[in-house]
Amino acid sequence: MRGVVSMAEETGLVAGYHNHSGKDNFGAPLWDLHRMYETIGSIHLGSNFDVGHATVEGAYGDWEITARLMAPWVRMAAVKDFVFDGNKPRWVPLGEGIVDTAGCLRIFREQAGFAGPVSLHFEYEVRSHDQMLEEVAKAVKHMREKVYRDAGYTC
């Protein structure tokens, strides 16, 4: 990562690391990412914090601990939703699963002044281009009418 950060510093960019759930993924439990951010200590390294994957890793409250831990480094939030199907996540439309998107964004706002950007992710299957457009419109409406309001944002 030091090489990536060096390149970001030279070009004036921020490199964002996107966390993914799963036992073989660096950054899945997030404390390893936290340690990396502290060790590197560059404003050119940020977190693209995936609320859905953080919840997969710690659905019973660990997502909140890791959100607080990572808040100072969050430069973008990725949002999606899921339910457990046995012991595996099954991705569903935003607002239909167990992810507390508003709670996570509230932590980022209160602890680090986070005001976006937020990236909507659609990892469930859709039948057509038109259905995808409907899903995007539904997710944007959910974000504006519920999530942002519940997280304390005005829009």
N, C-alpha and C positions, 0 to 999 in steps of 0.2 A: 504493500500500500504506500510505502514511502515514495516509490517512484511515481505512482499516480498522483500523490499529493504534490510532489515536486513539479510535475507537469501542470497541475491545476494552479499552483502558485505562479509559475512562469506565464501562464495565459490569462490569469485573473479570473479563473473559474472556481466553482466549488464542486468537488467530486462527492457524489452522494452514494452511500452504500445502502442497498435495498436488502433488508432482512427477509429470509425465507425460513419457514418451519422445516423440521426434519433433523434427525440425529446426525446426519452427515454434513450439515450445512454450518459453516462458520457464521456466527451471528444469530443462529436460531434461538438460543436462550437469551441473547442480548448482553449478558454480562461480559462476554468476550469482546463484543464490539465496544462496549463502554470502556474497557481497559485499553483497547486500541486507540480510541479517540483521546483518552487521557494521555497515553504514552506519546502519540504523535503530536498532539496539541497544536493543530493548525486550524485557522479559520477557513481554510480551503478544503477541509474535510467535514462533510455533514452527513446526517442520516436521512435517508428516504424511508421513514418509519412506516412499515406495513402493519397496520392495526390488526388486520385479519390474521396474518401469520403470527404476530405476537400473542394473539388470543389463542390460537391453536396450541402454542407452546405453554400457555398458562391461563386456561379458561377460568380457573377458580380464584382469580385475583392477582396472579403473577403478572398479567398484562399491565395492571395498574402500577405495580412496583417498577417494572421495566420502563414504562412510560415516564415515570418520575425520574428514573435514573438517566434516561436518554434525552429528556426534554431540552437540555442546553444545546444539544447537537442537531436537533431536528430542523431540517431545511425544507422538507416536503413530507406530507403524509399521504400514504397510499391507503385507500379504504375499499373494503369488500366485506362480505358477510358469509357465514357458514353455519351449518348445524353438524353435530357429530352423527355419523352413520356407523354405529359400532364404535370403534376407537379411531376412526379416520374422519377427517373433515370432508364434508360435501358442500361445495360452494353454492350459494343461493343468492337471489337478488338482495340488494342492500335494504336493510330493515326487516328482513324475514328470518334472520338468524340470531345468534347469541352475542355478536360483537357489539360492545358498547362504544360505538364510534364517537358519540357526543362526549362521553366521559373521558375518552382519550384526548380528544381535541381540547377539551376544557383544561386538562392537566397541562398540555403544551402551551395554551394561551396564558394560564395563570402563572406558570413557573418560568416561562421563557418568552412571553409576548408573541407567540406564534400566530401569524395571520395568514398563513398559506404559503405556497400553493397546496392544493389538495388534488390528488390524482384518483379518479374513479376507476376501479378495476372490475372487469366482468369475466369471471373465470368459470361460469356455468354455461352450459350449452344453450344457444338460441337457434331457432329454425331458419331464420332468414335475415337479410339486411334490414328489412322493415321492422322486424321484431327487435333487432339490436337498437334501432333508433328509438323505438318505444321504451326499451329498457333504460337507455341513456336518459330520456326525458323523465321517466319515473324516478330514477336515482337522483337527478338534479333537483326535482321537486321535493323529494324526501330530504335531501341535504338542506335545501333552503327553508322548508317549512318545519322541520323537526330538529335535525342534527345541529345546524348552526345555532338555532335558537336555544336549544338545550345546553349547548356548549358555552353560551354567553356572548355569541357574536351578534352584531347587528348588520343586516344586509338588506 
